Amino acid sequence: MDSAINKQTPLMTQQKILSATLMLFSKKGYFNTSVRDIAHESGVSIGSIYHHFKDKEAIASAVYSNLVERMLAEITQIQSKHIRTSSRCRAIIAFLFDITEQEPEVMEFMLYSKHREFLPEEPPVCSSKPFELMREIVKDGMLANEIQSMDLMVASSCLFGAALRMITSRLDGVIEKPLPTYLEAIWTPSWRAVSTQTL
């Protein structure tokens, strides 16, 4: 039993560090957050932090990679679960709305942080794997004649742009009601803008 607990401890410690870092980055930004801040927020010693991560940039890279992989996994699952493009895209928006409500720091970090300033090796968020998959789903919709043939970025912006703007408005405190209450109001015109069919 003790052996099993010991094996879990490094992973649990890393998760505490990453969770604290995500919260601090979303509130204070990368450059205004120190390793000492992370240690204080996570309850993990500075020495332990450096045992797990080379430096603050390595922590930021881990936070970014974890969030990208998590979002990619969710969108991949949506892609597998739904057959029609309309159902896939609506489910993606619903997922993004839900995570904004449940874990706003996730969307704040993904949408507001200027990642290239402190993670120059990482692609821009709009070129990250989750967003690439979202565009791939839109492209598949064109091939299936569910979406009008048009520039892929235009179609993707029509489908997801309004939802992303609602997310930033919610994060900024402009919108008071939970985002899921706006799902149909956002989805219906977004789909009509690109669809070859009526809802």
Secondary structure as GFF3:
##gff-version 3
##sequence-region A 1 199
A	DSSP	alpha_helix	2	28	.	.	.	ID=ss1
A	DSSP	alpha_helix	35	42	.	.	.	ID=ss2
A	DSSP	alpha_helix	46	52	.	.	.	ID=ss3
A	DSSP	alpha_helix	56	81	.	.	.	ID=ss4
A	DSSP	alpha_helix	85	102	.	.	.	ID=ss5
A	DSSP	alpha_helix	104	112	.	.	.	ID=ss6
A	DSSP	alpha_helix	115	118	.	.	.	ID=ss7
A	DSSP	three_ten_helix	125	127	.	.	.	ID=ss8
A	DSSP	alpha_helix	129	143	.	.	.	ID=ss9
A	DSSP	alpha_helix	152	171	.	.	.	ID=ss10
A	DSSP	three_ten_helix	179	182	.	.	.	ID=ss11
A	DSSP	alpha_helix	183	192	.	.	.	ID=ss12
###
